[in-house]
Amino acid sequence: MGVRVTGCESHSDREVHPMTPTQDVVEMILEDHRTMEDLLRLMRSTEADRQGALHDFAHLMIAHGEAGRASVHPVLVSFEDAGTVEHVEAAHREAVKVLFALLHVERIGSAEWDWRLQQLASATARHTDAEERTLVNRVRESLSRRCREELGAGFARTEAELLTARCGSVANVHRMVHDAAPV
């Protein structure tokens, strides 16, 4: 029998119906990860709007992390080891610090830009790998379709609000890094 989460059916109780990617929190998280990879690729390209890609990346990264912390992580701690959740959150905090350093590079395309961008790509890869191998798979295994859709609705709402508020601004990322405060 699957794990019971308050307000959600367990995996073993779920009906087998395909979910649309926009409803399933797992698909939303994975789509954010793919978008961040695409934005990193644009930041590497001399033909792209690298500054625009950096700002889009910053907003998405912050909104993604905070939406997960607000809507998904509280459910996960009821059946996932708290250390695993903390490990994923620590990887995100580290990526935010590296993002902050890249946001302060004066010249796009400089040696410092390339070095900081490589650090950001590595930190992001560590975070997405940890999140996908642990938390995302746990959600797949343990939560019903209905619960994944409910989490998806909350995740999408929080992420949209944060994106509208331009949560990845240099000032907000500065505050997050220096105050270690959530958005």
N, C-alpha and C positions, 0 to 999 in steps of 0.2 A: 504494500500500500504506500502511496506517495505521501509526502509531507503535507500537513495541513497548515495553511497560512490564513490568518483571520481575514474573512471576506473573500477568499479565493478558494477555488477547488484545487485539489492536488492534481498532479500530472496524470495519475492513474484514473481519475474521475473525468478527465476532459473528453469532450466529444471530438471526433476527428473531422475537422473542417479546415479547409485552407484559409489562412488569414491573409488579408491584403497587407502589403508591406507597410502601408501608412498607419495601420492599427496596431501592429505587433511591436512592442517595445524592443524586442531583440532586433528586428529588422531596422528600426529607427536608429539604434545604437550602431549597428553595422554600417548603415548608410552614412552616418556621421563620420565613422572611421574612414570609409572610402573617400568621402569629400575632403577630409583633412589630408589624406595621401595625395589627392589631386591638387590641392592647394600647395602642398610642399613641392610637388613637381613644377607647378607654375613659378614658385619662388626661385627655383633653380634655373629657369629658362630666361635667357637674355632677350627673348622675343616677347615675353609676357609682361603684364602690368604687375611687377613683383611687389610693389608697395601695396597695391590693391589686394593682391593675394594674401599678403602678410596681415593686413587688417581684417580681411574676411576670415582668415585662419584664427586670428586672435579672438574674434567675436564668437566663432563656432566652438573653439576649444573651451572657452570659459563657460558658455551657455551649456554645452554638452556635459561638462563636469558637474556644474551646479544642478542641472536638471536630474542627472543621475543620483547625486547626493540627496536631493530633495524628494524624489519620487520612487526610485528603485532601491537604493541602499537600505532605507528603513525596512522594507519588506524582506530583503535578503538577510539581514541580521537575525531574523527569526529562525532561519534554518541553515545559514552559512556561518562558518567560523568567523568571528569578529576580526581575527588577525588577517584573514584573506581580504575582507572588505577594506581594512586599514591599509594593507599592502597596495591595493589598487588606488586608493585615495592618495597614498604617499607618492606613488608613481605620477599621478596627475599633478600634485603639488610641485614635484620636481620639474615636470614639463612646463608648468606655469613660470617657474623661476627662469628657465632657459628662454622661454618666450619673452619675458621681460627684458632679458639681456639683448635679444635680437631686435626688439622694438626700439632700443636705444642706439643701435648701430647707425652712424651718421651717413655712410655712403653705401648704397645698394651695389652689390657686385664687388665690393672690396674684399680683401683677404679676411678681414674680420667678419664681414657679412657671411662669406662662404663657411667659415669656421663655426660661427654661431648657428647658421642654418643647419649644418651637419649635426650639431649638438641637439637642435630642436627635433630634427628627423629621428635621431636615435632615441631621445627621451619619449617622443610620441610613439615610436614603435614599441618601446618597452611597456608603455602604459596600455596601448591597444592590445598587445599580446597578452599581458596579464589579465586584462578585463575580459577578453574573448575566451581565453582558456579556462577561466575560473567563473566569474560572475555571470557572463552571458550563457555559458553552458549550464550553469546551475539553474538559471531561469528557464532555459529550454527543458531541462529534466524535471523540474519541480512544480512549475506553475501551469495552471489551466489556460486554455485559450481566452476565456473571459478575463481572467486576472491579467494576462499579458496585454490584452486590449485596454483594460482599465489603467494599468501602469503606463501604457503607451499614450493614452489620453493625457494623463498627468505630466508625463515627460514632455510631450509635444507642447502642452500649454506653458509649462515653465520655461522651456527652451525658447519658445516664440516670444514670451514676455522679455526674457533676458536679451535676446537678439534685438528686439525693438528698442530696448534701453541702451543698446551699444555697449554691452557689458565688457567687451574686450578693449575698451579704450585704454590708452597708456596710463591715464590717471587711475582707473579702476584696477588694472593689473598691478600697478605700483602699490596700491593699497593692499591688495591680496597678498603680495609677496612680503611687504614690510609689516603688515599687521597680522598676517596669517589669518585673515578674516574671510568668511564666505561672502559671496556677492550680496 
